[in-house]
Amino acid sequence: MEKTVKIKGMVCRRCIEIVKEIFESQGLPVHEVKLGEVTYQENDAQALEAAIRLLEKEGFELLTDKQSLTIAKVKELVEQELNTTKAHSRNFAQLLTESLPMDYDTISALFSHTEGITLEQYLIHRRVQKVQQLLKYTSLTLTDIAFDLGYSSVHHLSNQFKKITGMSPSQFRELQAGVEK
């Protein structure tokens, strides 16, 4: 029987690979893995328990309660939005309310209460982390990065970046280039 479970802590493609490897190493054939969830062929409760222990060793956690599932869905939507370039025709609050059966204020309050950080702060931190990734691993210009991540301007991106990291995007890129030499 096929079963889908939500997993907390999945934020990148490498996480998807790790989760898939864990499930398959325990004899649980994987149908699909995406950020925040895995669909697998259930065949043995002991195999699932072993997989859960391995997931926890890697920093992941199986989600079961409704609030945790909602938070996981919010984080999944954040990651999808960050990984979808040039598709920022609607705001994130609208995306959340279309994807979850509750209003934005409820989602935001639940997120803040559960995660200890406001949803807006979480979004800013994830966007800056994505900017760091793009600066480090691509040759995209700051203008292209700002556009791809939905910033209103390069200036706005630079201000948020400096506020979070303590350096400008160009300083960060120069530092990364110096590290790789």
N, C-alpha and C positions, 0 to 999 in steps of 0.2 A: 504494500500500500504506500502511495506517495504521500509525503508529509512536508509541510513548510514550517520552518521556525525562524524567528527573528533573533538576530545576534547583534549585541551592542559592541561597539568598538571598531567596526569595519569602516575604513575611511579611504581606502585606495585599492588599486588593482592588485597590489601585492597581498593585501588582506584577503581578497577574493581567492587568490591562488592558495594561500595558507589554509583557509577554511575548507576549500575543496580537497586539498591533500589530506587534511585531518579526517574528514568524513570517509574518504575512500580508503585510507589506511586502516580504518576500523570496520571495513566491509559494508559500508553504507553508500551504495552507488548514488552519485549526485546527478540530478536532472538539470538543475540550474542554480547558479550562485550569482547574486548581485549584491551591491552594497546593502548591508543590513539584513539579509536573509539568504537562506539556503533551502532548496527543495531537493529532497533525497528519497530514496527507496527505503522505507522502514522495514527492518526484518528482525532486529534483535535489540531488546531493551538494554542489555548489558553493553552492546556495541555503542549505543547512543550515550550511555553514562561514561564510557571511556572517552568518547569523542568530546563530551562536555568538559571532562577533566583536562584534556589536551588543549581545548579552546581556552580554558581559563589560564593555563600555563603561558599561552601566547598573548594574554591580555584581553581576550574576548569574553563575553558573558551572554548566556542564553536569556532571552527576555520572555517573561510570561504574564506579568500583570498589565492591565490596560494602560496605566499611565506610562510605564516603561515602553510599551509598544508605540504609544503616541509620540514620545520623545524620540524614539528610534526612527519613526517615520519622518519627523521634522528634520532630523539630521541627515537622513537619506535624501530628502528633498533639497537640503542645502548643498549636499555633494553633487546631486544631479544638476542643480542650477550652476554651480561653479564649473562643472565639466561640460556645460553646453555653451559654446561660444556664440557670440552674435545673436543670441536669442532672448534678449531682455526686453521684450515688448510689453510685459506686464510686471507689476511689482511683486515682491516676494510674499507680502501679506495676502495678496489676491491668490497667488498660487497655493498658499497654505489653506486658505478657506475653501478653495475649490477641491483640494485633495483630502481634507479631513472634515469630519462631520461636526465641527464646532467653529465658533467665531474667533477672530484673531486675538482679541483680548484674553480669552480663556486659554488659548494655546500659549500665548506669551507668558501669562501668569503661571501656568503649569510648568513651562520650561524654566522660568526663573526660580521657582520653588524647588524643582527637582535637581537642576544643574548648578545652582548657586551663581549663575551669571545670566544677565538678561539675554533674550534672543537676539536683540540688536548687537550687543557686544560679541556674542558668539559669531554672528554673521561677519562682523568686522574682522575678528581674529582669523576666521577661516579664509576670508578674502585676502587678507595680508599674507597668510601662509601660502595661498595659491600664487600670489604675486611673487613671493620668494622663490617658489618652485619654478615659475616661468622665467624669472630673471636668471636663475642658476642653470637651467637645463635647455633654454631656448635662446635664440638671438632676436626674439620679438622686441620691437621698440616699446617704450613705456606708453606711447600713444596707442599702439595696438593692444597692449595688455589692458589699459584703462577701458578701451572700447569693448574688448572681449568679456571683461568682468562687470560691465555695466556701470562703471564709474561715470559721474557727470562730467569730469574733466581730469586731465593729468594732474593738475594742481590738487584736486581733492584726493586722488590716489596717493600722491606724494605726502600730503599732510597726514593721512591715516597711517601710512607706512612708517613715517618718522615717529609718530606718536606711539606706535606699538613696538617698533624695533630700536628706536633711538638713533637711526641713521636714515639717510635718504636712499631711495631705490638705486641711484647711480653709485653711491658709496657701497651699498650692498653688493652690486654686480662687480664693482672693482675688487672688493674684498674676496669674492668668490673666484674671480679670475686669478688673483694672486695665490689663492690656496691651491688651485689646480696646477700651478706651474711647478 
